[in-house]
Amino acid sequence: VFDEKGEVRFSVTESPDGVALFEQTPTMGRWVEIAKLGVSGAKMKVRALDTAQGLLFVSRPNSQGRWVLSAYDLKRRQWSDFEVGHERYDVTPGIPSLAVGGVDLTAAIFSRSNSALLGVAFVADIPLQQWVVPRFGEAQRKLDKTFPGLVNVVSDVDEAGRQLVVFSFSGREPGVYHLLNMSNGRLTPLGRCMNHIVPEQMHTPVVVDCRSADGTELHGF
């Protein structure tokens, strides 16, 4: 597990005894087990280390079986009450990412400067982003108002948190990139995917919901 400077701070290992968290001692350079994160075979994936808050962000299933983003408190050596999830959909699942136009739609979004959590992206009936930091949530609402009918996702954030790369797409629009200046709200076009496609000539996808014989909800297009 690396910190924001790229230095190795912790290690996570799995054995028959469980999933363990190790820390390297500064003087001896030896790795010492400091906590048990779960039982052997527990599903989890480390996402980031927030050194300022002393939190290790981990994706794992909750008691209902839905993947959520949790935080392990490194100071108290226990799981905190923090959790970002959804009652019907997996958030930051521990599976290969789902991407459109090179943009990960199932990722947790962290600050480049201090690894603080900014928000999470997940796929419901449509891709969504849920923001922890209010100003990013406000920017999301403005983007959705500016580009109605499109899915607007933040694909990258600069180190200062003032410039956002925004990717907007739909079932008809392959995707357009803009640079959003958080200071003045200005949007600068960066480029478009698949210029040969005319969105107005594409069919509109229809969302379909149904239930299987055992009652499982199925979603499709």
Secondary structure as GFF3:
##gff-version 3
##sequence-region A 1 221
A	DSSP	beta_strand	10	15	.	.	.	ID=ss1
A	DSSP	beta_strand	18	24	.	.	.	ID=ss2
A	DSSP	beta_strand	31	38	.	.	.	ID=ss3
A	DSSP	beta_strand	45	50	.	.	.	ID=ss4
A	DSSP	beta_strand	55	61	.	.	.	ID=ss5
A	DSSP	beta_strand	67	73	.	.	.	ID=ss6
A	DSSP	beta_strand	78	84	.	.	.	ID=ss7
A	DSSP	beta_strand	99	100	.	.	.	ID=ss8
A	DSSP	beta_strand	103	104	.	.	.	ID=ss9
A	DSSP	beta_strand	108	110	.	.	.	ID=ss10
A	DSSP	beta_strand	117	123	.	.	.	ID=ss11
A	DSSP	beta_strand	127	131	.	.	.	ID=ss12
A	DSSP	alpha_helix	134	146	.	.	.	ID=ss13
A	DSSP	beta_strand	151	157	.	.	.	ID=ss14
A	DSSP	beta_strand	163	169	.	.	.	ID=ss15
A	DSSP	beta_strand	176	181	.	.	.	ID=ss16
A	DSSP	beta_strand	187	192	.	.	.	ID=ss17
A	DSSP	three_ten_helix	199	201	.	.	.	ID=ss18
A	DSSP	beta_strand	208	211	.	.	.	ID=ss19
A	DSSP	beta_strand	217	220	.	.	.	ID=ss20
###
